[in-house]
Amino acid sequence: MLSNLRDLWQARAQMTFPRAFSLVLRARYRGTLLLLLLILSGCAYRVARQELRLVPGESEIRNYQLAIPVFDNLSSRTSGSESVLTDAFRSRWARVSNVSIVNSNSELFLLGKITEWSLNSGRDLFTGTAVTQSFGGLSELQSSVANMVLHVEIKVELLRNVGGAQQVIWSKTLKGSKSFEAYNRLDEKSGSSSSPMIQESRERLALRRLAEDLANSSIESFRENF
């Protein structure tokens, strides 16, 4: 009987010690792990806020004032996309730690031109009949969901005023596409679409996301060249 109790106690001790040792190690290095995570997050923040040398050839990186006028629209589309793209570029370049966005009277200018804007419909995702209820009773509406593709191409240039003349520092053509679902509901009697606002809102959202992508691409492209 005593021998069995002794064996059980020894087995418990052998099982408890590694677990206790593991808990001690976890408590000891928990603070070190937290400190390491804080250091890594700080490094990621500094990378995101990395400074840029906007004027090549300068020995030191300094603070710059950059003006980004409203983009010119050379495409056939007049949907207000100029302001959407301009706002996205101002917001993205303002996140560079040594760049301040100003309205005018700046040494540096970032000019943008919309050279291509297109909206094409892809394959239909759904086509069918929907039954809706109104004051006049039940009615059938022909509904369809199509995959629309928005394509935008722009040319951006970084210019510097030198003695009254403008010097081109950097120039790049950027292009991108965004797809979104467009809902089209046709009235059986009139044959006209009853949901144009839905497509317009989805188109504006796709344009904003595409503008953000193009603004990020401009920063990446500039870093690759300088």
Secondary structure, DSSP 8 states (H G I E B T S, - for coil): -HHHHHHHHHHHHHHHHHHHHHHHHHHHHHHHHHHHHHHHHHHHHHHHT-----STT-SS---EEEE----EE-SS--SSHHHHHHHHHHHHHHTSTTEEEESSS-SEEEEEEEEEEEEEEEEEEEEEEEEEEETTEEEEEEEEEEEEEEEEEEEEEEEEEETTEEEEEEEEEEEEEEEEEEEEEEETTT--BS-HHHHHHHHHHHHHHHHHHHHHHHHHHHHHH-
